[in-house]
Amino acid sequence: MAQRPKVYRTELTPVSFLTRNAYVFPDSVAVAHGDRRYSYRQLAERVNRLASALRGAGLGAHDRVAFLCPNIPAMLEAHFGVPAAR
């Protein structure tokens, strides 16, 4: 029986997905909202700033965070930024 080639998989969390895409596709459009466009690099930078601010405010590993806003880029930033802060 012929051997199958080995397949290496890496499970992607939302944060690792963004990190990978910012590395592989830094200038590709990640977010389009109205007339605004953010590349993966720009989105990752914004997410990292939010994560840093949350850590600076004392967010802990098991703290809960609520984020209420309409379907705008800030919601996506929170989707990635809150887990990135932990």
C-alpha positions in Angstrom: 0.0 0.0 0.0 1.3 3.4 -1.0 2.1 5.8 1.8 0.3 9.0 2.0 2.3 12.2 2.2 2.5 13.6 5.7 0.1 16.5 6.3 1.1 19.1 8.9 -1.8 21.0 10.4 -1.8 23.9 12.7 -5.0 24.8 14.3 -5.7 28.5 13.9 -7.2 30.5 16.7 -8.7 33.9 15.7 -5.6 35.6 16.9 -3.2 33.3 15.1 -5.3 33.6 12.0 -4.8 37.3 12.0 -1.1 37.1 12.9 -0.6 34.6 10.0 -2.5 36.7 7.5 -0.7 39.9 8.5 2.5 38.1 7.8 1.5 36.3 4.6 -0.8 38.9 3.1 0.2 42.2 4.8 -1.2 44.5 2.1 -4.3 42.6 1.2 -7.7 44.1 2.3 -8.8 42.6 5.5 -11.7 44.9 6.3 -13.9 47.0 4.0 -16.4 49.3 5.6 -18.0 52.0 3.6 -15.2 53.9 1.9 -12.6 52.7 4.5 -10.2 49.8 3.8 -7.8 48.2 6.3 -5.1 45.8 5.2 -4.2 42.8 7.4 -1.1 44.7 8.6 -3.3 47.7 9.6 -5.9 45.5 11.3 -3.2 43.7 13.2 -1.7 47.0 14.4 -5.0 48.2 15.6 -5.7 44.9 17.3 -2.3 45.0 19.0 -3.0 48.5 20.3 -6.3 47.5 21.7 -4.8 44.4 23.3 -2.0 46.5 24.8 -4.5 49.0 26.2 -6.6 46.3 27.8 -3.5 44.7 29.4 -2.5 48.2 30.6 -6.0 48.6 32.1 -5.4 45.4 34.1 -7.3 42.8 32.0 -6.6 39.4 33.5 -6.7 35.9 31.9 -10.1 35.1 33.3 -11.8 38.5 33.2 -14.9 39.0 31.2 -15.2 41.7 28.6 -18.4 43.0 27.0 -18.2 45.0 23.8 -21.4 46.4 22.3 -21.3 48.2 19.0 -22.8 48.0 15.6 -21.2 45.9 12.8 -18.2 48.2 12.3 -14.5 47.7 12.2 -14.2 48.3 16.0 -16.3 45.2 16.6 -13.8 43.1 14.6 -10.9 44.7 16.4 -12.5 43.7 19.7 -13.1 40.2 18.4 -9.3 39.8 17.9 -8.1 42.3 20.5 -9.7 40.8 23.6 -8.3 37.3 23.3 -4.9 38.8 22.2 -4.8 40.7 25.5 -4.8 37.6 27.6 
